[in-house]
């Protein structure tokens, strides 16, 4: 859900050149997009860094899960 929130906020930079309009759009979606409030005040660079971090974390978790599934299959 955090990845979706970060992507939503990043898209707002492309959609709105006016900062107040962009923030208004984000405020209007605070209840609809889970975790949006966490990333509301982030700059575009900070959001890109956060997205990269979250994607790396997700990939590590997926790799760990796959590794565990292989081990379970091996011992089964």
N, C-alpha and C positions, 0 to 999 in steps of 0.2 A: 504494500500500500504506500510505503514511503517513496518508492520509485515512481509510482503513478503521480504522487503529489509533486515531486520534483519536476517530472516531465510536464505536468500541467502548468506550473509556474514558469518553466523555461519557454513554453509556447506563448505565454502572455507577452514576453519580450518581442516576439515576432509579430504578434497581432496588434499591439498598441505602441505607438511611438510616444504618446503622451503618458507620462508616469502616473498622473492622477487617474486617468482612464484605466490604466493597467491595474492599479491598486483597487479601484472601484470594482473592476471585473473579478479580481481575486476575493475581495470582501463578499461579493455576491455569492461566491461559491464555497465559502468557508465551511458551511454545514454539509454541503454535498460531496466535497472531496476530503476524505479522511487524511489527517496529518498535514493538511495545507497550512494550518496556522504555524507549524514548525518552520516552514520555509518561506513564509510571507515576506520577510524583510531581507532575504538573501540577495546578493548581487548575482548577475548572470554568471560571473566567474565562480563564485562560491557554489552556485547551483550545479554547474558542470563538474566541479570537484566532488560535490556530494553525490551526484549521480554516478560518477566513476567509482567512488568508494562503495556505494550501495550495490552496484553491479558486481564488483569484485567480491564483496561479501556474499552475495547471492551465488556466484559461481563457486566459491569455496564450499559453501553449504551443500550445493548440488553435488560437487565432487566427493565430499565426505559421505553423503547419502549413497551415492553410487558405489563407493568403496565398501560401505557397510553391506550393501545388497550383494556385492560380489563375494564378500567374506561369508555371509550367511548362506549363499548358494553353494559355496565351496564345502562348507561343513555339513550341509544338509544331506 
